[in-house]
């Protein structure tokens, strides 16, 4: 009989988290693969929860290790030299077999601490295992630290998706829990003021609280009102003060060991012996003393080392710097990983020895982007005259913070004369200018840099030079896409290299902007997505956009998924934002409003946490369109007001979509004159940019419909004729359907019925579900005008069903009103809440008041899993992402939820 995790003496206030682990263990034992991610800051109790996962099964445990396959080797107890087959798939299969061989008692429980430190190959193996373990007795429990600039590791997204993860995020201990811990540690009931002071000083963090109480006990502070004053006054510094007082009584050898261990942040006898100058035996004895009696507080080595760093405070800056220089040399001479050596060098005021800069440069090439940025920034900072270091830093920043990268490149360009180096800088600046508002690389700079490289192709041209030349040619072609000079056919690159695939994306974009052939454009885009993508961030998203405009929705979603996967692996937030915004735009264009809203929410999270967030408006046009489709016009207006559509130098597609979004919102507000002005301005900008694609931003359809409504039939007819010509050239079903819908909108009688009937039939076979719903509604209106109410009801009902199914609440409401006027019967869609089932309304109503999932489950007498399923469905149907978004929707629904 298995034992469930229980809240023992060491785990206070974690009953809900333990319940999730217990339920997951039971489900795994019953043959359903489970994944639980425990996410939280240091000291919140993640490891303690992991200790309670899996009693009664075969438990394999390890901590994340960045070396390739190191984590899975540790999990499976394999020797570091154990061979792994060549090729990813054979290696994954072999490791999968070895894992199954270790199952003695079901379920197999894999416990991985510090998963955010895990190597990519082991994460890929976990994803492989989870995808094949959905119906197996398997439980995987990961702990992920949320400290640092990025609150979660996006590399774990694939693992989370494969395992349909449950996420546990232990919060700070509440007042009652803090009181329980105080009572246990001090063996006395605390006064309320003392409990409050301890809760505030520790911020409810269990590790911090234990350290604080250990220091309180050492100082003889009583848990009463007077003691509360002392705790409040000392706060977090109490522990450090206690350490400093104790250090004053330490022997010099013990101090030397403590300092060395603090510098290395490790109880490594060999390294500490080298830095302290003491024999290993003396170091080991000192470690025992430090762990056992010399330090206040409890916990593992990590806790102790954190406290121990206080001993460095007694040293001056020069002494600390010299200690770290010696530590760096010792680590380097011992062959330790460059990352570990680099950590010491980054703490120095200056890099006085030549080997230090070289090592930081190597570390920047071998580590993840966040750490690489620290190394590159330090190299550029220590030698402002090193143009190469500044360019390297800019290259690393392109996908992370392009606003910081651009000025570095602009400063470096005039200082470089060598053609290839200059071309690299110009190409990076040009790539940034494609997607970042406010950054502009003049076309003459790109053209001059390309001319200096020559035509290329000779035997003397290296692979790097070839890649740079092709990327630069691509940027120049994109800049001149609307000019006659670019009408000649470009070189047909085979797509064998990242730069060639970028060139194929450019040709796909140019073909799309001209609207000449969807088939040809889609072929270019497919070839561009056939291999690894360049790291400039925009190519996969651009190729996916082309595929969507060519009516290849599934391929488009797969393509943008490649961009997201690459961004996650490289920790590239700007590329991540670009890909999420692109997918949201594709989903919204296809009428998948609820799914688009989820991607917009993810994009907004990135914008909120990144320092460049306030500078970008990349996702806001789609956000406004999504909100208008949901009928939330006030929020849509607020989003548009947030975005300033400054034209700047050149034209950005963003501006077209903002104008189209403004037109849609003004239409919803019955401000038809403003809606028309925005649509016509959108058309002017597209004409100036040489864009004549009917579905790129279908302003002509909006404008024609508005002109017809305003009684300007002649002007409307001219736009419809233009739309028909563009649709015939582009050749997709959606383009043809929009042209037919426009024709049916501006005409009356049998011609309108014929056009709208064909439009609905054509659009039914395309990815554009919202356009199909609109065509069905327009056809229903036309049939009502023709006094055919029976046929009208059929098409209006279909429009409502399509809109509800895909989250278009505003369209559903309008079509339902028309249906009722035609004599049809349908329950009212007076609120988005009406799109939910009765049980979903109850769950959402309670959640809107701030109740946790556990509290909802208790209230409704259902399982946690049932609550999770219902909330997921609620969020998708309503286009919201959290409880805070539910609150304004359930002001009137709360009573029904309670009943």
N, C-alpha and C positions, 0 to 999 in steps of 0.2 A: 504493500500500500504506500502510495507516494505521500510525501509531506508537502503541504502548501507553505508558501512563505508566510510567516507570521510576524507581527510587529513585536519584536523582542525588546530587550532593554536598550539595545543600541539604535533602534529605529523608532523615533517618536514622530507622530504626525504624518505617517506615510501609509496609513491603512488603505486609502484609495489606490495608491500606486501598487501596493502589494496585491490588492485584489485583481488588478489588471494582469499582473504577472501570474497569479494563480489561475485565472481564467484562461490565459494563453497557454499555460502548461497543460491544463486539462484538455483544451482543444487539440494541442499537439499530440498528447497521449492518445486521443481518439482518432488520430490519423489526419489531422488538418494542419498543414504547415503554417507556422506563425512567425511573425517578426515584430519585435518590440524595440523601439529606440528610446533610450533614456537620455534626455537632453537637458543640460543645465550648466550653470557656472561652476567653477571650482569650489569644492567644499560643500556643495548642496546635498551630497549624499548619494551620488550616482553609483559609486563603487559599492556602497553598503547595500543598495538595492540589487546590484548584480550578484552580490554574495547570496541573496535569497532566491535566485532564479534557478530552478531545475532540480531541487532535491527529489530523488526518486528516478531520475533518468541517467543517461550516459552524458556526463558533463565534460566538455572540453573548453578550456579557458586560456585566453592570451590577452596581451595588450598590443595596441596598434604599433607597427614597426614600419618605417618608410622604405626599407630595402625590398626589392622585388621579391614577391612571394614569401617574405619573411613572416608576415602575420599568419598566413595559412600554415606555414611550416611549424610555427610555434603552437598553433591550435592543435595540429595533428600529432605533435610531439616528434616531428621529423628532424633528423640531423641537418644542420645547415648545408652540409655537402650532399644531401640526398638529391639525386638527379631528378630534374623536371623535364618532360619531353619538349622538344623543339616545337614551336607553333602554338598559338594560344589555345585552339580548340583541343588538341591532344593533351595539353597540360591541364586544362580544366577538367577533362574527362578522367584523367588519371587521379587528380586530387579528389575529385568527386567519389571515385571508387574507394580511395584510401579512407575518406571520411566515413563512408557506409561500413567499411570493414571494422571500424572502431566501436560500432554500436553493440553494447553488451545488454543494456536494458533500455527499452524504448520509453520515452522518446530520446532522440539525439538532441542535446542542448549545447549550443555553441554560444559561449559568453565572451564578448569582445569589449574590453575596456579601451578607452582613448581611441575610438574608431576613427576620429578625425585625423589621427596620426598614421593611419593605415596606408599601405602602398596601394597604388591603383590596380595592380594585378590581383591582389587578394580581394579587393572590393569587387572586381569583375568575377572572381570565383564565387563569392558570396551571392552575387546576383544570379549566376549560373545555377548554384545550388538551390536557391529559393524558387526559381522558375520551374525547377524539376521537383520541388518538394511540396507543391500545393496540396497534394493528397497523401503526404507521408507524415509519419510521426517525427516532426522536426520543429524545434524552437530555437530561434536565433535572437539573442538579446545584445544590443549594442549600446555603449555609452558614448555620448558625444558632448564635448565641452563647448559651451556657447560663449566663452570669453573671447575677447579679441575684436577686430574691426568687422568681421563677418559673423553674424550670430548663428549661422549653421553652415555646414560643409556641403555645398551643392553637389560634390562628387557622390554623396550618398543618395542622391535623388533616384538613380537607377536601381539601387538596392532597395530603397523604400518602395518604389513602384512594383518591383518584382515580388516583394513580400507583402504588399498591401499593409504597410506598417501601421502599428498602433504607436503613437508617440506619447511618452510619459514625460512631463516637464515639472519635476518637483519644485514647488514654490518655497518661499521663505516660511519658516515655522511661525505659526500664529502665537498669540499671547499665552493661550492655555498650554500649548506644546512647550514654549520657552519655560513656563513655570514648572512643567513636569521635569524638564532637563535640569533646571536649577535644583529642584527638590532631590533628584537622584544624585547629582554631583556634590552638592553641599550638605545633603542629609538634613535639610531644614526647609520648612515651608517659607517661600519668599513673600515679602510684602509686595502689594501691587505696584508700588512705585519702583521697587527694585527690579521686578519683572519687566516693567516698561523700559527702564534704563538699559537693561541687558538686551532687550529686543532691538532697541534703537542702535546701541553700540555695535551689535553683531549683524544688524540688518536681517535677522532671522536666519543667517547662514549657520548650519549646524557646526561646521568646523570652526568658524570664527567664535561661535558661542562657547564651544568647549575650551578653546584657548583662553578666552576671556575669563571663564569660570576657574580655570586652573590658576591663572594669575591672581584672581580674587582670593582663592583659597590660600595661595602662597603669601599674599599680603595680609591675610587675617581679616579681610573685609566681611562684615556680617550682612546677610541678605535682608536688611531692614531699610527704613527710609533714609537714614544717614548713609548707609552703604550705597544707596541709589545715587546720592549726590557725588560720591567718589567715582562710581562707574560712569556717570554722565560726564564728569569732568575729564576723566582720563580717556574714555572711549577706546578706540582701537589701539591707541598708543600704550595702553596698559601692559600688553604682552611684551612689547619692545622694551618698555621701561624695566620690567622684571628681568628680562634677559640681560640688559645692560648692567643692572645691579649685580647679577650673578657673575657676569664676565669679569667684574672688578676683582673677584676672589679667585679667578682661574689662574693656574700656572701659565707661564709663557709658552711651554710646549703645547698645552691644551688650546691656547689661543691660536697658535700657528696652525694647528690641525683644523680648528673651527673655521678660520679664515679661508684656508685652502678648500675645504669642503664647500663653503659658501660660494667661492668663486666658480668652482666646477659644477656646483649644484648636484653633487653626487657623493655618496660615501664609497668612493673608489680608492682603495688603499694604495695601489700603485701610483696613481696620479697625485694623490694628496701627499704621499711620501716624497715624490719628486719636488713638489712645490714648497712643502714645509721644511724639507731638509732633514726629516726625522726617519728613523728606521721603520720598516713596514710593521714590525711587531708593536712598536710604540703607537703607531697610527691606529692599528686595530684596537688596542686597549683604549685609546682616546675615543674611538667611535662608540665603544660599549658604554663609556662614561657619559658621553653626550646623549646617546639614545636613552640611557637608563635613568640618570639622575640630574644631569647638568642642565637640561632644558625644561622649562615649564610647559605644560600642555601635553596632550596625547595625540596619537595619530601615527600615520605611516611615515616613511622616509621623506616623502614629498612635503608633508606638513612640517616635519622637523627642519628640513633644509630651508623652508620659507622663513621660519622663525630665526634660524641660524644666521640668515643674511644680515641680521641686526649687528653682528660682530664687526661687519665692515664699516659701520658708521663711525667707529672710533678712529679710523684711519683718515688721513688727509687725502686730497684729490691725487696728489703726486704718488703717494704710497699705494693707493688703490690702482692707479694706472699702471704702475710698475708691476704689481702683483698680476694684473690681467695680461700684461705683455709677456711675462714669464709663463703664465698659464697657456697662452696661445702658442708659444714656442714648444712647450712640453707636449701639447696636444698634436701639433704639427709633426714634431719629431717622432711621436708614437704612432703616426699613421692614422690618427682618428679622422672621422669624416670631416670634410671641409666645412660642413654646416656648423659643426660644433666649434671648430677653430674660429669661424667667422663670427659667431656669437660673442666671443671674447673681444675680437677686433672692433666690432660695432660699438662696444662700450668704451673704447679709448677716445681720448680727446684728439689724438693725431695718429696718423699712420706713418711713423718715422722710418720704417725699414722697407726697402723695395719689395721684399717677398710678401708683405702684408697686402699691398694693392693687388698683386697677382693672385693671391689666394681669394680675396673678395671677388675678383673678376670670375674665378673658377666657380666659386660658390653661387654666384648669380646665374650661371649657366646650368647648374645641376639641381637647383631647388625650385620649389613652387614660386609662383609669381609674387606673392606678398613678401616672402623673405628675399627674393631676388631684387625687388624694388628697394628694400632697405639697403642691400649691398650696393646696388648701382647708385642710389642717391648719395650714399656715403662717399663713393669714389668721385662722383661729380662735385660734391661739396668740398672735399679735401684738396682738389686741384681744379679750380674754376677754369683754368686755361686749357684743360684737357678736353678738346672738342669731341674726341671719340667717346669719352665717358658720358658726356651729355647726350650724344646721339644714342648710345646704348640704353641710357635711362629712358629716353623718349620712346625708343622701340618697345621697351617693356611696359610703358605707360599707355600705349595706343589703345589696348583693350581694357585697361583698368581706369584710367583717368585721362582721356584725350585732351581735356582742357589744360592739363599740366604739360602734356607732351608737345602741344603745338608751339608755345613760346620757346621751348628749348630748341626745336627744329628751326624756327624762324631766326633765332640768334646764331645758330650754327651755320646756316646756309651761306652767309657772306664770308665766313672764315675758311671755307673749304673750296679748293680749286680743282682737286683731282676729279676727273669726270665721273667715275663710278661712285665714289663716295658722295659727290654732289647729287648724283641721280638718286641714290638711296634716300637722302634727306628730302629731296623734292617729291619722291614717290610717297613717302610716309605722310608728308604734309598734305599731298593731294588726296590720299586715302582718307585722312581724317576729315577733310573738307567735304567729302561726299555725304557724311552722316551727321556732322556736328554743326549746329547753327553757330554763326559768329566766327568760324574759322574759314579762311579763304586763301587758297593757293592760286595766285594769278596764273592764267593759262600760259602766259609768256614764259614764266619760270619753268613750267613743266616741259614746254616745247624746246626751250634752250637746253635744258638738261638732257632731253632725248636726243637732240641734234648733236650734242657733244659726245654722246656714246657712239654715234655712227649707226650704220644700217645693221651691223652685227652679222652673225652667222658664220664668221670665219673660224678657222681652227684655233686662233689665238683667244677667242672668246671663252671665258670660263663659264661653268654652270651658274655661279652666282651672278655674273654679269648678264648672262642670258635671261635669268629670272627677273632681274631688275629692269632690263630693257623691255621685256614683254609687259611687266606690270605698268611701266611708265607709258608705253604705247596704249595700253588699255585706258588709263586715266585721260590721256589726250583725246582718244576717240570719244569717251563719254562726255568730255567737255564740249566737243564739236558735234555732238549727235544731231543737233538741229540744223547744221549748216550743209550746203551742197557739197562741200569738200569731202564730206564723210559718206556720200552716196556710193562711192566705189566700194567694191567688195574688199573686206579686210583679209589678211592671211587666215587660212582655215587651219587653226591650231588643232592638233590631235587630242590635246587634253592630257598629255602624259605627265605634266608637272603642275604644281600649284599655280604658278603664274599663267600657264596656258589655260588652266581651268578658269582662272579669273578673267582671262581674255574671252573665253566662251560665255561667261556670265555677262560681260559687257555687250557682246554681240546679241545675246538674248534680250538684254534691256533695250538696246537700240532698236531691234526689230519690234519689240513690244511698244516702245514709245511711238514709233512710226505707224504701228497698227497694220503692218503689211501681211503677216502670216502667223497665226497662232501655232500652226504645226511646226514651222521652222523655228520659231522662238522656243517652243517647248523642247525641241530636239537639242538645241544649244544648251538649255538649262539642264536637261538630263545628263548630257555629257559632262557638264561642269560639276555635277554632283557625284560623278562616278568614282572619285578618289579623295584623298586627304585635301582639306581646304587650306588656303592661305590664312595666316594668323592676323590679317588686318580686320577681320570680324564681319564684313558686310556681304561676302560673296554667297554663302549658303542661303542667307535670308533673302537676298535679291533673287537668286535662282528660284527659290520657293515661291516668291511673289509672282514671277513670270509664269510658273506652272499653274498657279491658281487662276491668273487672268486668262490662261489657255484652257480653263475648265478641267484641269487635272488636280482635283482637290486632294485626293489621297496621296499623290506624289508630292504635292506641296507641303502637306503636313509632315510627311516623312523627311523632306528636305530641310525644313526649319527645325525639325527634331535633331538633325545632324549639327546644326549651328548651336542649339542649346546644349547638346552633349559635349561639343568641343569647348564651349564657354565654361561649363561646369568643371571639366577636367583641368582647364588652364586657370581657373579662378579669375575669369575675365568678366567683371560686372557690366562693363559697357556693352560688350558683345551679347551678354546675357539679356540685357534690357532691349537691345535692338531685335534679338530673336523673339523674345516674348511679345514685344509690340507688333512685330510682323505677324506672328501666329494669331494674336488677338484680332488684327486687321483681317486676316484670311477668314477666321471663324466668324467674325461679324459680317463680312461680305457674303459668307455662305448662309447667314441667318442663324448660326449657332450662338445665339446671344448669351446664354448662360455660361457656356464654356469660354467665350471671349471675355466675359466679366471676370472669370477666375484668373485668366492670364493678365488682365489689366491690374488686378489686385496684386499679383506677384511682381509685376513691373513697378507698381507704386511702392512696394516694400524696398526694392533696390534703390529707387530714387530717394526714399526717406533716409536710408542708412549711408549712402555715399556722399562725400563732401561736394561733389559736382551736381547733386540732385536738383537743387533749385535752378540750375542753368538749362536743364533739358525739358523740352515739351514733346518729346518723341511719341509718348503714348497717349497724350491728352486728346488728340482729335478722335481717335478710336474710342476713348473713354466717353467722350461727349456723345458720339453716335450710339454707343451701347446704352447709355442712360436715356437717350431720347427714344430708343426702341423699347426700353422698359417703362416708358411713360414718366420718367423722373425728370421733367423738364427743368425744374429749378436747379437741380444739381448739375444738369448738363450746361446750363448757362454759367454757373459758377466755375465749372471746369474750363469753359471757353474764355472766361474773363481772366483765368489764371495764366492762360497761354497768350503771349504777345507775339503776334504774327508779323515780325519785322522782316521785310524782304531782303535787306542787306545786298551784298554783291552776288548776283546770280539768283537762280530760282531753286528752291528746295521743294520736293514733292510734299513735304509737310504742309506747306502753305496752301496747296491745292486742297488737301484733305480738311484743313481747318475751315476753309471757305465752304466746302461741301457740308461739313458738320454744322456750321453756322446757318447755312441755308435750310438744312433739315430741322434744326431747332426753331428757327423763325417760322417755318411752315407749321410746326406743331403748335406754335403760339398764335396762329392765324395772322401773322404779320407777313402777308404775301409779297408786299412790295420789297421788304428787306430780304426775304428769301430769294426773290428773283435777282436782286442786285448782287447778292453773294454768289449765286450760281453763274451769272454772266461774268463776274470778275474772275471766277475760277476758270471759265473758258478762255478769257483773255490771257491769263497767265500760262495756261497750257499751250495756247497758240504761240505765245512768245518763246516758249521752250521747245517748240517743234513737236509737241506730243499730240497725236491724232488717233489715239486708241479709244474705242467707244466704251470700254469697261474700266479703263485706268482710273478715271474719276468721272462717272457719267453725269456731268453737269448739264449736258444738252437735254437729257430726259427730264431732269428737275425743271430746267428753264422752260422747256416746251409745255410741260404740264401746268406750270404757273402762268405762262402767257395765255394758254387756253382758258384757264380759270379767270384771268383778268380781261378776257374778251379781245385779245390781240392774236386772232387766229392766223393771220398772214405770217407774222413773225414766228409763231409756233410751227407752222408748216415748213418754213425754211429750215429750222433746227431739226425737225424730224427727217427731212430729206437728207440733211448732212449726216444724221445718225445712221440712216439706212446705208449710206455709202460707206461709212466707217465700218459698220457691222459686216457688210458684204466682204470688205477687204480682210478683216480680222478672221472671220469665218467660224466663230464658236457659237454653240447653241445659246449661251447666255446673251451674247451680243445680238443675235438674231431675235431672241425673245424680247430684249429691251426695246429694239427698234419696232417690233410689232406692237408692244405695249404702248409706246409713244404714239404710234399711228392711231391705235384704238382710242387713246385718251383725247386726241384733238378732233376726232370725227364723230359722227352720230349715225344712227340707223344701222342697216345691215352691214355696211363697211366696217363700222366699229365692232359689231359682234363678231364678224369674221376674223378681224385682226386680233381681238382679245382672246377669242377661242384658240386661235393658233398660238398666240403668245403663251397661254397657260399650258398648252400641250408641249410646246418646245421647252419652256422653263422647267417643266416637271422632270425632264431628263438631264438637268444640269445640277451642279452643286448649290446653286443660288436659291435656297429654300425661301428666304424672305421675299425675293423678287417673285417667286412662284406664288406665294401667299398674296402678294399685292396684285398680281395679274388675276388671280381668282376673285379677289374682292372687286376689282374694276369690271370684270366680266359680269359679276353679280349685279353691280350698279347699272350696267348697260342693259341687262335683261329686265331689271325693274323698270327702266325707262321704256322698254318695249312691251311692258305689261305682261311679262312672263314670270310671275312670282314663283311658280313651282321650280323652274330651272334656276332662277336666281338664288333660291334658298340652298340648292345643292352646292353651288359654287361658293356662296358665302360661308356655309358650314365648313366646307373644305378649307377656306381661308382661315377661319378661326382655329380649326384643328392644327393646321400647319404652324400657325403663329404660337399657339400654346405649347406645342411639342418642342419648339426650338427657342422658347423664351421671349418671344416678341409680344409682350403684354399690351403695348399700345395698339399694335395692329389687331390683336385679338379683340380688344374692347371696341374698336371702330367697326370691325366686321360683324361682331355680335349685335351691335346696335342696328346695323343695316339688315341683318337676318331677322331680328324681331320686327322691324318695320315692314318686312316682306311677309309677315305672318308666321315666321318660324318660331319654334320654342327651344329655348336653351337657358340653362341656369345662368344667372348674372355673373359677369366677370367684372365686378366693380372694384376689385382690389387685387393686387398680385397675390395676396394671401389666398384668394379663391382658386388659384392654380394648384394648391396643395390638397392632399388627402386629409381626411378628418384627423387621423393619428399624427400626420406631419404637422398640422396646425397646432395640436396640443403640445407636441414636443417643442416646436419653435416658439410658441407663446411663453412656455416656462423658461426656455433658454434666453428669450429676450429680456427677462427680468434678471439675468445674470446667474442663473442656477448652473451648477456644474453638471456634467453628464451623469455622475453618480447620483446627484440629488434628483435629477429628472427620472432616472431609472427607479429610484425609491418611490417617488411620487406616483408614477404610473404603473408601478409593479411590473416592470419589464427588465430585460437584461441590458447591460452596458452596450453590448454589440448592437442591439436593436436601436438604442438611442443614436449610436454613431451612424448607422445606416440611414435613419430618418433625417438626421441633421445634414448628412452629405447630400441627400436628395433635395432637402429644403434649400441649401446654399446654391445648388445648381439651378433649380427652378426659379429662384428669386434673383439670381445674379449677385449674391452677396458672399462675403468671405468670413464673417465672424459674428459673434453675438451682438457687438455694438451696432452693426448694420441692421440687425433684426429689430432693435428697439423702436425706431420710428415707424416701422411697418405694422407693429403689433400693439399700438396704443389702444385700438378698439377691439383687438382680438384677444386680449389677455383674459377677459371675462369668460369667453367661450373656451379658452384653453383650460381655465380652472375648472369649468363645469364638465 
